[in-house]
Each structure stands twice: as C-alpha cells, then as structure tokens.
C-alpha cells in the first residue's frame, strides 16, 4: 500500500488551539492508518505536524486527513499530502 507524507503548518499564535484539541487528535491518529506521527517544533514550540500514513491513493489520503480534529478546530494554515517512498529505516 502506498505511503503518504502529510505536512501541516499551524496558524501563527495557535498553540492553545493545538493543546486544547490534542487529546482528540491523538485518538484520531491511533485509530487511523498512521505509520509515523509527531509535531513539528520551532523555537521549542509545537507549530505543525508531520505524519506518514498508508492509503490506497492520494484521494483516500486527502479524505482521511480532512477528518483530523485539528482541521475542524481551524489549527492549520496549510496542509500538504504527497506520496512518499521509504528508502532507509
């Protein structure tokens, strides 16, 4: 099954939204097709997300990503989903 990298950047000043929504987001991740996940960190503060997920195709990956509780909370300034191939690790 193909892998997809999901790169999300938070809106500026949205750390509290991230913290408030984090429990629902983590539950969502645990129930999904996630291979790797974690926050992007700048200056010691969480400011985005990086996920590697499995999906049948880019449409399925985008559809699943759209259900993220962070998206519903308006956390993200941008979301990019792109096919990714593991080479090392």
WOKA-V68015 format. One record per run of one state. SS is the DSSP state (alpha for helix, beta for strand, coil for the rest). FROM is the first residue (numbers start at 1). TO is the last residue. If there is no record, write none. Layout:
BEGIN
ss=SS from=FROM to=TO
ss=SS from=FROM to=TO
END
This chain:
BEGIN
ss=coil from=1 to=2
ss=beta from=3 to=10
ss=coil from=11 to=14
ss=alpha from=15 to=30
ss=coil from=31 to=33
ss=beta from=34 to=42
ss=coil from=43 to=44
ss=beta from=45 to=54
ss=coil from=55 to=57
ss=alpha from=58 to=65
ss=coil from=66 to=68
ss=alpha from=69 to=72
ss=coil from=73 to=75
ss=beta from=76 to=84
ss=coil from=85 to=89
END
